[in-house]
């Protein structure tokens, strides 16, 4: 609401520069609300306004956010183009931290396209650049994403190291949401290493932290992963409850893909019973 009011004020004042920033922020807020089509429109508007005023750094930021929205809409090739454009523009303006963020998001999209070696290179570059600028929080995100790619490459011990590093750095910077994400990734790595009790503890911690930050979608994912760990421990009734909770929370947030995964895992738990 605040951003919408700010936008209205900028429009009345014909303030193109600030209007671009408000559209960019509005796009980010709409993404948080999982209104991806609306976010796309807002971010495309921001990008065009930044181009109009010659604000290359702002344009790079809008392209980066646009890439995230496109990835959420599963338009991976378009997302790839958006993040590559953001990276090139950040390099052009000498914004190393912005470039690092673009490399990180580029890695996530490459991971979705199953181009794991390219994704690995992207996250390693992001981590190096964040270390170079002393951005501990950005480095934590790069380590966490690196762990996700290493898991896909079935390098589970390396995954564990990457995700534990991410968790520690998130704790250091006081980012509870990031820490929750790292604990969740940690649980997945423990499961692959067949350390199911450790996986259970990790997913319970992730769930608790997501509840603490009010992230319903993150909590749903943690419940789902918790259910998988419980199934491996042959605690099928508990697994059933976990997947039912995940399904309910995904329905609540309108995440159809997450809900589908919960239904599928629910079927596996019933089969176990």
BALOBA-1460 file (C-alpha; in Angstrom, 3 decimals):
// residues 273
<rec num="1" residu="x" x="0.000" y="0.000" z="0.000"/>
<rec num="2" residu="x" x="2.803" y="2.433" z="0.938"/>
<rec num="3" residu="x" x="4.619" y="1.727" z="-2.340"/>
<rec num="4" residu="x" x="1.404" y="2.165" z="-4.337"/>
<rec num="5" residu="x" x="0.832" y="5.561" z="-2.662"/>
<rec num="6" residu="x" x="4.435" y="6.571" z="-3.381"/>
<rec num="7" residu="x" x="3.931" y="5.609" z="-7.008"/>
<rec num="8" residu="x" x="0.782" y="7.710" z="-7.210"/>
<rec num="9" residu="x" x="2.653" y="10.717" z="-5.761"/>
<rec num="10" residu="x" x="5.559" y="10.302" z="-8.224"/>
<rec num="11" residu="x" x="3.133" y="10.076" z="-11.153"/>
<rec num="12" residu="x" x="1.358" y="13.289" z="-10.107"/>
<rec num="13" residu="x" x="4.710" y="15.047" z="-9.752"/>
<rec num="14" residu="x" x="5.921" y="13.571" z="-13.072"/>
<rec num="15" residu="x" x="9.019" y="12.342" z="-11.186"/>
<rec num="16" residu="x" x="10.364" y="9.675" z="-13.592"/>
<rec num="17" residu="x" x="13.511" y="8.865" z="-11.599"/>
<rec num="18" residu="x" x="11.733" y="8.100" z="-8.318"/>
<rec num="19" residu="x" x="8.832" y="6.475" z="-10.148"/>
<rec num="20" residu="x" x="11.278" y="3.897" z="-11.573"/>
<rec num="21" residu="x" x="12.538" y="3.066" z="-8.071"/>
<rec num="22" residu="x" x="9.005" y="2.749" z="-6.703"/>
<rec num="23" residu="x" x="8.012" y="0.407" z="-9.577"/>
<rec num="24" residu="x" x="11.154" y="-1.654" z="-8.871"/>
<rec num="25" residu="x" x="10.321" y="-1.904" z="-5.147"/>
<rec num="26" residu="x" x="6.684" y="-2.649" z="-5.956"/>
<rec num="27" residu="x" x="7.821" y="-5.530" z="-8.167"/>
<rec num="28" residu="x" x="9.836" y="-6.963" z="-5.266"/>
<rec num="29" residu="x" x="6.843" y="-6.698" z="-2.922"/>
<rec num="30" residu="x" x="4.553" y="-8.412" z="-5.452"/>
<rec num="31" residu="x" x="7.080" y="-11.242" z="-5.784"/>
<rec num="32" residu="x" x="6.956" y="-11.728" z="-2.009"/>
<rec num="33" residu="x" x="3.167" y="-12.022" z="-2.348"/>
<rec num="34" residu="x" x="3.704" y="-14.616" z="-5.151"/>
<rec num="35" residu="x" x="1.870" y="-12.341" z="-7.639"/>
<rec num="36" residu="x" x="4.453" y="-13.078" z="-10.315"/>
<rec num="37" residu="x" x="2.581" y="-11.730" z="-13.376"/>
<rec num="38" residu="x" x="1.950" y="-8.408" z="-11.600"/>
<rec num="39" residu="x" x="5.580" y="-8.362" z="-10.453"/>
<rec num="40" residu="x" x="6.690" y="-8.874" z="-14.050"/>
<rec num="41" residu="x" x="4.663" y="-5.881" z="-15.234"/>
<rec num="42" residu="x" x="6.011" y="-3.676" z="-12.413"/>
<rec num="43" residu="x" x="9.631" y="-4.650" z="-13.067"/>
<rec num="44" residu="x" x="9.371" y="-4.207" z="-16.847"/>
<rec num="45" residu="x" x="7.972" y="-0.725" z="-16.189"/>
<rec num="46" residu="x" x="10.861" y="0.024" z="-13.789"/>
<rec num="47" residu="x" x="13.417" y="-1.178" z="-16.347"/>
<rec num="48" residu="x" x="11.940" y="1.013" z="-19.106"/>
<rec num="49" residu="x" x="11.846" y="4.092" z="-16.848"/>
<rec num="50" residu="x" x="15.455" y="3.546" z="-15.743"/>
<rec num="51" residu="x" x="16.485" y="3.279" z="-19.414"/>
<rec num="52" residu="x" x="14.561" y="6.492" z="-20.132"/>
<rec num="53" residu="x" x="16.488" y="8.420" z="-17.474"/>
<rec num="54" residu="x" x="19.847" y="6.823" z="-18.337"/>
<rec num="55" residu="x" x="20.180" y="5.204" z="-14.898"/>
<rec num="56" residu="x" x="22.276" y="2.135" z="-15.812"/>
<rec num="57" residu="x" x="22.667" y="0.928" z="-12.228"/>
<rec num="58" residu="x" x="18.907" y="1.115" z="-11.638"/>
<rec num="59" residu="x" x="18.281" y="-0.652" z="-14.933"/>
<rec num="60" residu="x" x="20.665" y="-3.450" z="-13.900"/>
<rec num="61" residu="x" x="18.764" y="-3.856" z="-10.620"/>
<rec num="62" residu="x" x="15.425" y="-4.039" z="-12.475"/>
<rec num="63" residu="x" x="16.807" y="-6.651" z="-14.927"/>
<rec num="64" residu="x" x="18.046" y="-8.711" z="-11.963"/>
<rec num="65" residu="x" x="14.654" y="-8.609" z="-10.219"/>
<rec num="66" residu="x" x="12.957" y="-9.317" z="-13.544"/>
<rec num="67" residu="x" x="15.049" y="-12.479" z="-13.866"/>
<rec num="68" residu="x" x="13.868" y="-13.712" z="-10.456"/>
<rec num="69" residu="x" x="10.205" y="-13.142" z="-11.419"/>
<rec num="70" residu="x" x="10.709" y="-14.921" z="-14.768"/>
<rec num="71" residu="x" x="12.350" y="-17.877" z="-12.984"/>
<rec num="72" residu="x" x="9.362" y="-18.078" z="-10.610"/>
<rec num="73" residu="x" x="7.130" y="-18.194" z="-13.714"/>
<rec num="74" residu="x" x="9.364" y="-21.043" z="-14.981"/>
<rec num="75" residu="x" x="10.449" y="-18.971" z="-18.005"/>
<rec num="76" residu="x" x="14.054" y="-20.046" z="-17.507"/>
<rec num="77" residu="x" x="15.558" y="-18.941" z="-20.842"/>
<rec num="78" residu="x" x="14.098" y="-15.449" z="-20.408"/>
<rec num="79" residu="x" x="15.358" y="-15.388" z="-16.810"/>
<rec num="80" residu="x" x="18.832" y="-16.355" z="-18.036"/>
<rec num="81" residu="x" x="18.848" y="-13.446" z="-20.500"/>
<rec num="82" residu="x" x="17.668" y="-11.035" z="-17.765"/>
<rec num="83" residu="x" x="20.419" y="-12.035" z="-15.298"/>
<rec num="84" residu="x" x="23.119" y="-11.964" z="-17.990"/>
<rec num="85" residu="x" x="21.991" y="-8.441" z="-18.933"/>
<rec num="86" residu="x" x="22.036" y="-7.395" z="-15.240"/>
<rec num="87" residu="x" x="25.537" y="-8.842" z="-14.822"/>
<rec num="88" residu="x" x="26.863" y="-7.029" z="-17.919"/>
<rec num="89" residu="x" x="25.343" y="-3.694" z="-16.838"/>
<rec num="90" residu="x" x="26.758" y="-4.017" z="-13.306"/>
<rec num="91" residu="x" x="30.199" y="-4.763" z="-14.807"/>
<rec num="92" residu="x" x="29.780" y="-1.681" z="-17.021"/>
<rec num="93" residu="x" x="29.140" y="0.583" z="-14.010"/>
<rec num="94" residu="x" x="31.819" y="-1.089" z="-11.869"/>
<rec num="95" residu="x" x="29.276" y="-2.269" z="-9.253"/>
<rec num="96" residu="x" x="31.040" y="-5.421" z="-8.030"/>
<rec num="97" residu="x" x="28.427" y="-6.233" z="-5.397"/>
<rec num="98" residu="x" x="25.575" y="-5.896" z="-7.907"/>
<rec num="99" residu="x" x="27.524" y="-8.064" z="-10.348"/>
<rec num="100" residu="x" x="27.974" y="-10.714" z="-7.629"/>
<rec num="101" residu="x" x="24.202" y="-10.749" z="-7.002"/>
<rec num="102" residu="x" x="23.542" y="-11.177" z="-10.726"/>
<rec num="103" residu="x" x="26.032" y="-14.080" z="-10.932"/>
<rec num="104" residu="x" x="24.278" y="-15.718" z="-7.965"/>
<rec num="105" residu="x" x="20.839" y="-15.433" z="-9.580"/>
<rec num="106" residu="x" x="22.300" y="-16.586" z="-12.897"/>
<rec num="107" residu="x" x="23.546" y="-19.704" z="-11.103"/>
<rec num="108" residu="x" x="20.059" y="-20.421" z="-9.717"/>
<rec num="109" residu="x" x="18.549" y="-20.222" z="-13.208"/>
<rec num="110" residu="x" x="21.300" y="-22.416" z="-14.706"/>
<rec num="111" residu="x" x="20.583" y="-24.916" z="-11.928"/>
<rec num="112" residu="x" x="16.888" y="-24.937" z="-12.938"/>
<rec num="113" residu="x" x="18.006" y="-25.593" z="-16.550"/>
<rec num="114" residu="x" x="20.113" y="-28.505" z="-15.183"/>
<rec num="115" residu="x" x="23.316" y="-26.880" z="-16.471"/>
<rec num="116" residu="x" x="25.080" y="-27.796" z="-13.242"/>
<rec num="117" residu="x" x="28.714" y="-27.148" z="-14.223"/>
<rec num="118" residu="x" x="27.813" y="-23.660" z="-15.484"/>
<rec num="119" residu="x" x="25.774" y="-23.058" z="-12.293"/>
<rec num="120" residu="x" x="28.761" y="-24.134" z="-10.180"/>
<rec num="121" residu="x" x="31.001" y="-21.618" z="-11.972"/>
<rec num="122" residu="x" x="28.391" y="-18.843" z="-11.520"/>
<rec num="123" residu="x" x="28.033" y="-19.391" z="-7.743"/>
<rec num="124" residu="x" x="31.794" y="-19.700" z="-7.250"/>
<rec num="125" residu="x" x="32.240" y="-16.379" z="-9.094"/>
<rec num="126" residu="x" x="29.500" y="-14.791" z="-6.934"/>
<rec num="127" residu="x" x="31.140" y="-16.073" z="-3.742"/>
<rec num="128" residu="x" x="34.561" y="-14.740" z="-4.830"/>
<rec num="129" residu="x" x="33.140" y="-11.286" z="-5.668"/>
<rec num="130" residu="x" x="31.196" y="-11.071" z="-2.389"/>
<rec num="131" residu="x" x="34.366" y="-11.995" z="-0.469"/>
<rec num="132" residu="x" x="36.220" y="-9.315" z="-2.460"/>
<rec num="133" residu="x" x="33.736" y="-6.613" z="-1.370"/>
<rec num="134" residu="x" x="33.431" y="-7.928" z="2.199"/>
<rec num="135" residu="x" x="29.703" y="-8.661" z="1.801"/>
<rec num="136" residu="x" x="29.269" y="-11.497" z="4.318"/>
<rec num="137" residu="x" x="25.528" y="-11.774" z="3.742"/>
<rec num="138" residu="x" x="25.925" y="-12.056" z="-0.029"/>
<rec num="139" residu="x" x="28.684" y="-14.611" z="0.472"/>
<rec num="140" residu="x" x="26.333" y="-16.679" z="2.672"/>
<rec num="141" residu="x" x="23.768" y="-16.764" z="-0.156"/>
<rec num="142" residu="x" x="26.425" y="-17.856" z="-2.657"/>
<rec num="143" residu="x" x="27.616" y="-20.671" z="-0.342"/>
<rec num="144" residu="x" x="24.001" y="-21.826" z="0.170"/>
<rec num="145" residu="x" x="23.280" y="-21.910" z="-3.566"/>
<rec num="146" residu="x" x="26.625" y="-23.588" z="-4.204"/>
<rec num="147" residu="x" x="25.493" y="-26.342" z="-1.833"/>
<rec num="148" residu="x" x="22.354" y="-26.867" z="-3.943"/>
<rec num="149" residu="x" x="24.395" y="-27.366" z="-7.123"/>
<rec num="150" residu="x" x="26.929" y="-29.653" z="-5.406"/>
<rec num="151" residu="x" x="23.991" y="-31.789" z="-4.251"/>
<rec num="152" residu="x" x="22.804" y="-32.118" z="-7.868"/>
<rec num="153" residu="x" x="26.353" y="-33.198" z="-8.787"/>
<rec num="154" residu="x" x="26.087" y="-35.771" z="-5.947"/>
<rec num="155" residu="x" x="29.111" y="-34.291" z="-4.145"/>
<rec num="156" residu="x" x="27.402" y="-34.628" z="-0.761"/>
<rec num="157" residu="x" x="30.387" y="-34.043" z="1.554"/>
<rec num="158" residu="x" x="31.176" y="-30.831" z="-0.341"/>
<rec num="159" residu="x" x="27.467" y="-29.935" z="-0.119"/>
<rec num="160" residu="x" x="27.592" y="-30.309" z="3.654"/>
<rec num="161" residu="x" x="30.643" y="-28.035" z="3.936"/>
<rec num="162" residu="x" x="29.069" y="-25.362" z="1.697"/>
<rec num="163" residu="x" x="25.738" y="-25.315" z="3.519"/>
<rec num="164" residu="x" x="27.273" y="-25.362" z="7.013"/>
<rec num="165" residu="x" x="29.410" y="-22.363" z="5.972"/>
<rec num="166" residu="x" x="26.260" y="-20.602" z="4.704"/>
<rec num="167" residu="x" x="24.398" y="-21.322" z="7.953"/>
<rec num="168" residu="x" x="27.260" y="-19.938" z="10.077"/>
<rec num="169" residu="x" x="27.534" y="-16.774" z="7.956"/>
<rec num="170" residu="x" x="23.751" y="-16.211" z="8.086"/>
<rec num="171" residu="x" x="23.866" y="-16.561" z="11.883"/>
<rec num="172" residu="x" x="26.775" y="-14.098" z="11.941"/>
<rec num="173" residu="x" x="24.753" y="-11.501" z="9.997"/>
<rec num="174" residu="x" x="21.546" y="-12.139" z="11.980"/>
<rec num="175" residu="x" x="19.538" y="-13.289" z="8.940"/>
<rec num="176" residu="x" x="17.065" y="-15.776" z="10.436"/>
<rec num="177" residu="x" x="15.316" y="-16.359" z="7.107"/>
<rec num="178" residu="x" x="18.612" y="-17.213" z="5.369"/>
<rec num="179" residu="x" x="19.625" y="-19.416" z="8.292"/>
<rec num="180" residu="x" x="16.317" y="-21.317" z="7.995"/>
<rec num="181" residu="x" x="16.991" y="-21.914" z="4.298"/>
<rec num="182" residu="x" x="20.505" y="-23.177" z="5.086"/>
<rec num="183" residu="x" x="19.193" y="-25.563" z="7.775"/>
<rec num="184" residu="x" x="16.717" y="-26.925" z="5.222"/>
<rec num="185" residu="x" x="19.505" y="-27.503" z="2.670"/>
<rec num="186" residu="x" x="21.569" y="-29.085" z="5.431"/>
<rec num="187" residu="x" x="18.742" y="-31.548" z="6.154"/>
<rec num="188" residu="x" x="18.610" y="-32.570" z="2.489"/>
<rec num="189" residu="x" x="22.385" y="-33.175" z="2.463"/>
<rec num="190" residu="x" x="22.163" y="-35.264" z="5.662"/>
<rec num="191" residu="x" x="19.413" y="-37.387" z="4.051"/>
<rec num="192" residu="x" x="21.622" y="-38.091" z="1.028"/>
<rec num="193" residu="x" x="24.373" y="-39.180" z="3.448"/>
<rec num="194" residu="x" x="21.738" y="-41.368" z="5.199"/>
<rec num="195" residu="x" x="22.151" y="-39.420" z="8.458"/>
<rec num="196" residu="x" x="18.392" y="-39.351" z="9.040"/>
<rec num="197" residu="x" x="18.375" y="-38.249" z="12.702"/>
<rec num="198" residu="x" x="20.576" y="-35.277" z="11.798"/>
<rec num="199" residu="x" x="18.259" y="-34.546" z="8.845"/>
<rec num="200" residu="x" x="15.263" y="-34.598" z="11.189"/>
<rec num="201" residu="x" x="16.899" y="-32.098" z="13.551"/>
<rec num="202" residu="x" x="17.885" y="-29.827" z="10.635"/>
<rec num="203" residu="x" x="14.366" y="-29.715" z="9.146"/>
<rec num="204" residu="x" x="12.775" y="-29.183" z="12.579"/>
<rec num="205" residu="x" x="15.131" y="-26.232" z="13.115"/>
<rec num="206" residu="x" x="14.289" y="-24.857" z="9.651"/>
<rec num="207" residu="x" x="10.561" y="-25.174" z="10.343"/>
<rec num="208" residu="x" x="10.894" y="-23.393" z="13.682"/>
<rec num="209" residu="x" x="12.910" y="-20.513" z="12.147"/>
<rec num="210" residu="x" x="10.450" y="-20.124" z="9.240"/>
<rec num="211" residu="x" x="7.588" y="-19.960" z="11.760"/>
<rec num="212" residu="x" x="9.574" y="-17.354" z="13.702"/>
<rec num="213" residu="x" x="9.919" y="-15.140" z="10.600"/>
<rec num="214" residu="x" x="6.325" y="-15.739" z="9.439"/>
<rec num="215" residu="x" x="7.422" y="-17.364" z="6.154"/>
<rec num="216" residu="x" x="4.507" y="-19.739" z="5.492"/>
<rec num="217" residu="x" x="5.884" y="-20.997" z="2.188"/>
<rec num="218" residu="x" x="9.300" y="-21.725" z="3.707"/>
<rec num="219" residu="x" x="7.600" y="-23.467" z="6.622"/>
<rec num="220" residu="x" x="5.584" y="-25.607" z="4.187"/>
<rec num="221" residu="x" x="8.805" y="-26.695" z="2.448"/>
<rec num="222" residu="x" x="10.383" y="-27.579" z="5.809"/>
<rec num="223" residu="x" x="7.325" y="-29.669" z="6.806"/>
<rec num="224" residu="x" x="7.552" y="-31.499" z="3.480"/>
<rec num="225" residu="x" x="11.251" y="-32.302" z="3.925"/>
<rec num="226" residu="x" x="10.585" y="-33.258" z="7.541"/>
<rec num="227" residu="x" x="8.026" y="-35.787" z="6.293"/>
<rec num="228" residu="x" x="10.596" y="-37.361" z="3.951"/>
<rec num="229" residu="x" x="13.102" y="-37.761" z="6.830"/>
<rec num="230" residu="x" x="10.380" y="-39.288" z="9.030"/>
<rec num="231" residu="x" x="9.530" y="-41.805" z="6.279"/>
<rec num="232" residu="x" x="13.179" y="-42.877" z="6.116"/>
<rec num="233" residu="x" x="12.995" y="-43.456" z="9.888"/>
<rec num="234" residu="x" x="9.802" y="-45.509" z="9.227"/>
<rec num="235" residu="x" x="7.710" y="-43.105" z="11.319"/>
<rec num="236" residu="x" x="4.908" y="-43.153" z="8.754"/>
<rec num="237" residu="x" x="2.130" y="-41.648" z="10.913"/>
<rec num="238" residu="x" x="4.325" y="-38.652" z="11.753"/>
<rec num="239" residu="x" x="5.339" y="-38.382" z="8.079"/>
<rec num="240" residu="x" x="1.671" y="-38.361" z="7.095"/>
<rec num="241" residu="x" x="0.971" y="-35.478" z="9.484"/>
<rec num="242" residu="x" x="4.001" y="-33.541" z="8.165"/>
<rec num="243" residu="x" x="2.953" y="-33.859" z="4.494"/>
<rec num="244" residu="x" x="-0.686" y="-32.997" z="5.298"/>
<rec num="245" residu="x" x="0.521" y="-29.852" z="7.079"/>
<rec num="246" residu="x" x="2.773" y="-28.988" z="4.110"/>
<rec num="247" residu="x" x="-0.131" y="-29.460" z="1.673"/>
<rec num="248" residu="x" x="-2.410" y="-27.234" z="3.765"/>
<rec num="249" residu="x" x="0.212" y="-24.455" z="4.022"/>
<rec num="250" residu="x" x="0.981" y="-24.583" z="0.283"/>
<rec num="251" residu="x" x="-2.765" y="-24.309" z="-0.441"/>
<rec num="252" residu="x" x="-2.880" y="-21.346" z="1.920"/>
<rec num="253" residu="x" x="-0.137" y="-19.497" z="-0.005"/>
<rec num="254" residu="x" x="-1.433" y="-20.540" z="-3.438"/>
<rec num="255" residu="x" x="1.760" y="-22.456" z="-4.289"/>
<rec num="256" residu="x" x="0.327" y="-25.113" z="-6.626"/>
<rec num="257" residu="x" x="3.707" y="-26.670" z="-7.410"/>
<rec num="258" residu="x" x="4.539" y="-27.060" z="-3.700"/>
<rec num="259" residu="x" x="1.080" y="-28.498" z="-3.072"/>
<rec num="260" residu="x" x="1.597" y="-31.064" z="-5.866"/>
<rec num="261" residu="x" x="4.882" y="-32.187" z="-4.265"/>
<rec num="262" residu="x" x="3.132" y="-32.512" z="-0.871"/>
<rec num="263" residu="x" x="0.335" y="-34.651" z="-2.411"/>
<rec num="264" residu="x" x="2.956" y="-36.884" z="-4.039"/>
<rec num="265" residu="x" x="4.868" y="-37.320" z="-0.765"/>
<rec num="266" residu="x" x="1.590" y="-37.963" z="1.013"/>
<rec num="267" residu="x" x="1.001" y="-40.887" z="-1.361"/>
<rec num="268" residu="x" x="4.417" y="-42.311" z="-0.507"/>
<rec num="269" residu="x" x="3.652" y="-42.039" z="3.230"/>
<rec num="270" residu="x" x="0.315" y="-43.880" z="2.737"/>
<rec num="271" residu="x" x="2.178" y="-46.599" z="0.826"/>
<rec num="272" residu="x" x="4.586" y="-46.926" z="3.769"/>
<rec num="273" residu="x" x="1.570" y="-47.514" z="6.024"/>
